[in-house]
Amino acid sequence: MSIAIENFVKAIYKNGKSDNNDTKPGNIAKELGISNAAATDMAKKLATKDILHYKKYKALELTEKGTKMALNVVRKHRLWESFLFKMFDMSLHDIHREAELLEHQTSDLLADKISDYLGNPKFDPHGDPIPNADGKITTTDTSIALSQTSEGKNYIISRLMSDDKEFFDFCAQHGLKYGNTIYVTKQLSKNKMTQILINKNTILLNEDFTSIIYVNKQD
């Protein structure tokens, strides 16, 4: 399959899993930086190949075949992120950018070799689950957005759901990394802000950050 098709089905899959759950062609076009007409044409083309279901003015839905294709691309992307992070200690933004290129040039054989080398990880450095070789995600996501946490509780960072360089630079500077523990000191609901304590430092985060930082309650 072409890079354009792989990116298209991956965008539908990822948008379908996001909070806005908007997979209409116009939204996919915006995600990929293409015109609405191009997105519609691609959707019609892939519908004839049993990769997705297309209905005018309706959200796009991947078929079983399309979902498997998307998960295969996602698997390769997240394995490359894990590899680059481990081997070169690259930033979260840089590993995402490089993985966007490498995912399309990777055979299933190489993906399996990378997974074996890394010990078959379940999550990438962002905390996103890595599908297995059968195209299935075997982990259960119980995380919640930092904005939904309770005051006076410890939480473990489980996902950083962004590809923005400034966001990752800020997170690296303040120790907001996958697996690190934070303590929620205050929820300022009126101002949509959350105050946390991490590494003995107090940080006040607005909703732009607390809606894309996901955590699990520490036992």
N, C-alpha and C positions, 0 to 999 in steps of 0.2 A: 504494500500500500504506500501511497505517496505521503510525504511529510504533511501536506495540506490536509489530507484526510485524517491522518493520525492526530494532528492538532485539533481538528474539528470534533472528532468523537471524544477526545480527552476533555475539551472544553465543555461539551454537553454533560459528560459524567461529573466533572468537578462542580459545575454550576448546579447540577441536580442534587448534589450533596451539601450545597451551601445553604445558609439560612434563607436567602431570598428565593432559592429554588426556581429561578427563572431561566428556562431553556428555550425561550422563543428565539427564532432566527435573529431578530434585531439585537437581542442581548448577547448572543454568541458572536455576532458580527463585531459588536463593541469590544468584547473580550479579546478577539483575535486581530482587531485593527483592520477589518475588511468592510466593504460596503454591505448594506442590507440585501441588495440584489444578489451579490456574490454568495452570501450565506444562504439565501433562499434557493439559489441554483444548486449549491452543494447539497443542501438537504434533500432536494428532489432527486438528485443523482444517487445519493446514498440510500434513499428509500427504495429505489429500483433494485438495489443490491442486497436488500434485506438487512441493512445495517441500522436503520432507524425508521421510526414511524413519522410521517409528515402529514399534517393537516393544516390548511391555510388558517392563519391567525392563531394557531394553537402552539403550545409548547412542544418541543421535540423530545421524543422518547427513544432511547436506544433499544434495539432488539437484543436478544440473548447474544447473538453474533457480535453486535456492536459493543455491548458491554464488555465482552471478553476481549475485544480489540483494545478498548480504552484501558482496561485494567492491565493489559500487557505493556502498553506504553507507560502507564503510571508506575508499574513495577520497575521497569528499566530506569526511569527517571529517578525514583527514590533510591534504588540501589547505587546509582552513580553518585547521588548526593552523599550517601553513607560512605562510599569508597573515598571520594575526594576529601570529605571532612576528616576521615581517619588518617589517610595517607599524607595529606598536605596541610591539614589544619586551616583550610580555607574558610572564609566568612560564610555565613548562611546565605547571604545574598549572592556571593560568587558561585557557590556550589549549585544554586538553583539555576543561575544563568548558563553555566557550563553543561549542566544536565539537560537543559532544554535542547542543546545541540546534540549531545551524545546519545540521547534516548532513541533517536531515529536511525543511528548507525550501528545499533547493537543487536546482534543475533540472539536468539533464545539460548543458544549454547553459551555464549559469553556471559549473558545475564545470570545463568545458573552457576558459572564459574565464579563470578563476582560474589554471588550470594553465599556460596560454599566458603570462599575465602574469608568473608566477613562473619561467618558463623550463623548464616541464615537469620539475619536480624528481622524482628517484627516491626520495627519503627525506624524511620529515617531521623536525621538530626533535628528536624523541625517538630518531630513527634507525630508525623503522619504515618499511618499504617502501610506496610509494604505487602502487596498481594503476593501469594505464593506462586509457584510455577504453574499451578492449575488455574490461575486467575481468580483466586478466592482470598478474601480478607478473613483471617482466622481469629482476629482479636475483637473484643467488644469495647466499644467506645463509651465510657461512662463519664467523660469529662464535661465540665460546664464552663461557660465564659467567666472570666474574672469578675465581670460586672454583676454576676448572679451569686457571688459567694457571700458568706456570712461573716460578720465582724467577730474577732477574737478566735479565729480558727487558722490552723496551718494547712497549707495546700502545696501540692507538688505540680510544677509546670509540666503539662503534658503535650501541648501543641502551640506552635507559633504560626498562626494562619495568615501569612503575608508573603509577598515577594519584593517588598519595598526596602531599598537600601538604607534609608534613614531610620526606618523602624528597627532593622537588624543591628545597625550601628549603635542605636540607643540601648537595645537589649544587651548587646555585648558589653557595653560600657558599665551597665548597672547589674550585671550578673543574672539577667533574666534569660536563662537557658533551660532547655529541655532537661527535666530531672531535678532541677534545683527547687529548694523549699522556700516558700514565702509565707509571711504571716499577715493576714488582713486586719489592719487596725481600725479602719473606718470605711463605711459606705456612705458617701455624700450623695444620696439619691436625688435630691433637688437639683444639684449641679452636675449630676451624672459623672461623678468622679470616685475613684477608689484609692485609699491610702494604704500602702503596704510597707512592711519591714522586710528587708532582705540584706543579708551580710552586714547587719547592724546599721544599715542605712534606711532612712525613711524616704519613700518616693510617693508622689501624688500623680496618679495617672487619670487621663480623661477617657471618655467613652470610645474614642478612636482607637485607643490601645486596649482597653479592658474588654472590648467586644471581639478582639482577635487573639487574645492570650487565653488559652484554655488550661484548666487545672483539674486535678483530682484531689479530694480531701485526703489528708494524711491520716492514716490509721493510728 
